[in-house]
Amino acid sequence: MNTIPYILIAIRFILAPVIISLAYLNGAESRFLILGLMYFGLLTDIFDGIIARKVGVSSEKLRRFDSQTDLVFWLSLGFASYFLNPELIKNEWPAILLIFVMEALCYLISFMKFGKETCTHAFMSKMWGLSLLIAFTYLIGFQQAGWAFYLTVGLGFISHLDVILIILLLPKWQYDVPSSYHAWKIRSGKQRKKTVFFN
C-alpha cells in the first residue's frame, strides 16, 4: 500500500507524453482516447493523495512529486489541445498567456522567498483543476472554447492569486496549505488538523 501513491503519480507522469504523441501523430482520431486518459489521470490524482494520507506516507517528497507531475500532466493536455485545434488556441492566446504568467509568478515568488517551488495543493487550485477538466473536454472533445474556457481562465487567475498570497503569508515553506486564510492562521501561530480526504 505504501507504494501505491507513487505508482499512481508515475502513471500520470507517463500519460503526459502518451497524450502529446497521440494528439500530434493521430490528430482528431485520438481525441476521445485522449479524453479517456485525461479522466483516468484525474482519478489517479484524486486517489494518490487520499491513499498517501490514509497509510501515512504523505511526505514533502511525495507531495512535491505530485505537484510537479500535475503541472506536466495538464501542460500535455494543453499541447494536445493545440495540436488538435491550433486556430482555436491561437484565438485565445491572451487569456492563455495570462495563466502562464500567473503560474510563472507563483514559482518565481516561491523560489525567491523559500528557494524551492510552491506545493500548496490549495482548495482553489483543486477547483481550478476541475474547471480544466471541463475546459479540455470541450476543447478536445468538441473543438469549442466558450463558457468552459473562460470559467477556467477566471478560476485560474483567482487560484494563482490565492497561491501567491499563501507564499507571501507563510513564515516558512510548507506543503498542503488549503488557502491564504489558512496561511494567515499559520503565520499567527495556529496549526490546523489535516484530514484523509483533503490535505
C-alpha positions in Angstrom: 0.0 0.0 0.0 2.9 2.4 0.8 4.0 2.4 -2.9 0.6 2.8 -4.5 0.6 6.7 -4.3 4.0 6.8 -6.0 2.7 4.4 -8.7 -0.4 6.5 -9.3 1.7 9.6 -9.7 4.1 7.8 -12.0 1.2 6.7 -14.2 0.0 10.3 -14.5 3.5 11.4 -15.4 3.8 8.6 -18.1 0.4 9.6 -19.5 1.7 13.1 -20.4 4.0 12.1 -23.3 1.4 9.5 -24.4 -1.3 12.2 -24.7 1.0 14.6 -26.6 2.1 11.8 -29.0 -1.5 10.7 -29.7 -2.6 14.3 -30.5 0.5 15.0 -32.6 0.6 11.7 -34.6 -3.1 10.7 -34.8 -4.8 14.1 -34.7 -8.6 14.2 -34.3 -8.9 10.4 -34.5 -7.4 10.2 -31.0 -9.4 12.9 -29.3 -11.8 10.6 -27.3 -8.9 8.3 -26.3 -7.1 11.4 -25.0 -10.2 12.4 -23.1 -10.4 8.9 -21.5 -6.7 9.2 -20.5 -7.4 12.7 -19.0 -10.2 11.4 -16.8 -8.2 8.4 -15.8 -5.3 10.7 -14.9 -7.7 12.8 -12.8 -8.7 9.7 -10.8 -5.0 8.9 -10.1 -4.6 12.5 -8.9 -7.6 12.2 -6.5 -6.6 8.8 -5.0 -2.8 9.2 -4.7 -3.3 11.9 -2.0 -6.2 10.1 -0.2 -4.2 6.8 -0.1 -1.0 8.5 0.9 -2.7 10.2 3.9 -4.6 7.0 4.8 -1.4 4.9 5.0 0.7 7.7 6.5 3.2 8.2 3.6 2.2 11.8 2.7 5.6 13.4 2.8 7.2 16.5 1.4 8.9 14.4 -1.3 5.7 12.8 -2.4 3.7 16.0 -2.4 6.3 17.8 -4.4 6.5 14.9 -6.9 2.7 15.0 -7.1 2.6 18.8 -7.7 5.2 18.8 -10.5 3.5 15.8 -12.1 0.2 17.7 -12.1 1.9 20.6 -14.0 3.4 18.2 -16.6 0.0 16.4 -17.0 -2.1 19.5 -17.6 0.5 21.0 -19.9 0.4 17.9 -22.0 -3.3 18.4 -22.4 -2.7 22.0 -23.4 -0.3 20.9 -26.1 -2.8 18.2 -27.2 -5.5 20.9 -27.5 -3.1 23.0 -29.6 -2.2 20.1 -32.0 -5.9 19.3 -32.4 -7.3 22.9 -32.6 -4.4 25.3 -33.4 -6.6 28.1 -34.7 -8.9 27.9 -31.7 -5.9 28.1 -29.3 -4.3 30.9 -31.2 -7.5 33.0 -31.0 -7.4 32.7 -27.2 -3.7 33.3 -26.7 -4.1 36.4 -24.5 -6.1 34.5 -21.8 -3.7 31.5 -22.1 -0.7 33.8 -21.7 -2.2 35.3 -18.5 -2.4 31.9 -16.9 1.2 31.1 -17.9 2.4 34.4 -16.4 0.5 33.8 -13.2 2.0 30.3 -12.9 5.4 31.6 -13.5 4.9 34.3 -10.8 4.0 31.6 -8.3 7.2 29.7 -9.0 9.3 32.9 -9.1 8.0 34.3 -5.8 8.3 30.9 -4.1 11.9 30.4 -5.2 12.8 34.0 -4.2 11.3 33.6 -0.7 11.9 29.9 0.1 14.4 28.6 -2.5 12.0 25.9 -3.7 8.9 25.6 -5.8 5.4 26.1 -4.4 3.4 23.0 -3.3 0.3 24.3 -1.7 -2.4 21.9 -3.2 -4.8 24.7 -2.2 -8.6 24.3 -2.4 -8.9 26.9 -5.2 -6.3 25.1 -7.2 -8.3 21.9 -6.9 -11.4 23.8 -8.1 -9.3 25.1 -11.0 -8.2 21.6 -11.8 -11.9 20.5 -12.1 -12.6 23.5 -14.4 -9.6 22.5 -16.5 -11.2 19.1 -16.9 -14.4 20.7 -18.2 -12.5 23.1 -20.5 -10.3 20.4 -22.0 -13.4 18.2 -22.5 -14.9 21.0 -24.6 -11.6 21.9 -26.4 -10.5 18.3 -27.2 -13.8 16.5 -27.5 -16.0 19.2 -29.1 -13.5 21.7 -30.5 -15.1 24.5 -28.6 -13.9 27.1 -26.1 -16.9 29.0 -24.9 -18.0 29.4 -21.3 -15.9 26.4 -20.0 -12.7 28.0 -21.3 -13.5 31.4 -19.8 -14.5 29.8 -16.5 -11.2 28.0 -16.2 -9.3 31.2 -17.0 -11.2 33.1 -14.3 -10.7 30.4 -11.7 -7.1 30.0 -12.8 -6.4 33.7 -12.2 -8.1 33.6 -8.7 -6.4 30.4 -7.7 -3.0 31.7 -8.6 -3.6 34.9 -6.7 -4.5 32.7 -3.7 -1.3 30.7 -4.1 0.8 33.9 -4.3 -0.9 35.1 -1.1 -0.2 31.8 0.6 3.5 32.1 -0.3 3.7 35.7 0.9 2.0 34.9 4.2 3.8 31.7 5.2 6.6 32.3 7.6 8.4 29.2 6.2 7.9 26.9 3.3 5.1 24.4 3.8 3.2 22.0 1.6 -0.6 21.3 1.6 -1.9 24.7 2.7 -5.6 24.9 1.7 -6.0 28.7 1.3 -4.4 32.1 2.1 -6.7 32.2 5.1 -5.1 29.1 6.4 -1.6 30.6 5.6 -2.6 33.7 7.7 -3.6 31.4 10.6 -0.3 29.5 10.3 1.5 32.9 10.4 -0.4 33.7 13.6 0.9 30.5 15.2 -2.3 28.4 14.7 -1.9 24.9 13.2 -4.8 23.0 11.7 -5.9 19.4 11.6 -5.3 17.5 8.4 -7.8 15.1 7.0 -7.7 11.9 4.9 -9.9 13.3 2.2 -8.3 16.8 2.0 -4.7 17.7 2.5 
